[in-house]
């Protein structure tokens, strides 16, 4: 998860990144890429909790 966290921290706005509890970062085993495109496309879906509200947030990378 360290690589994913580093990547997400680098590309998310700092104001958003500072509000996330990175210790809760998890990869979800879900894909939204259509079967016909899976040979050329992929996606990743992560879940991380907000520090204050404890609500889970989804981060989608296509």
Secondary structure by P-SEA (a helix, b strand, c coil): caaaaaaaaacccaaaaaacccccbbbbccccccccccccccbbbbbbbbccccbbbbbbcc
